[in-house]
Amino acid sequence: MTKLNHIAIATQDPDKTAEFFKNVFDLQEVGRVDSDSAVGYYLSDGNINLLQRGAKLKVVECCRPGWGV
C-alpha cells in the first residue's frame, strides 16, 4: 500500500512555520533551503518529511513611471 511520506508547504514566514511544526508535531529539523529564490526547512519525524519554504521576493518597479513597491 502506498503511503504519504513527503509534503511541501509554501509559507510567507518559514521561521515561524518551522517552529509551529517542531512544537506541535514534534518534528526535527533535518535540513535547510537557502537559495537565490527560496528559504525554508526540511522537517521530519522519521516517517513523514515536510518541506516548508518561502520565496525570496525582489522589489520591482510597477508599470507606470514614478510608481514603486
Summary of the structure (lengths in Angstrom):
residues: 69
radius of gyration: 16.2
end to end distance: 49.6
largest distance: 58.5
contacts: 150
relative contact order: 0.26
helix: 17%
strand: 41%
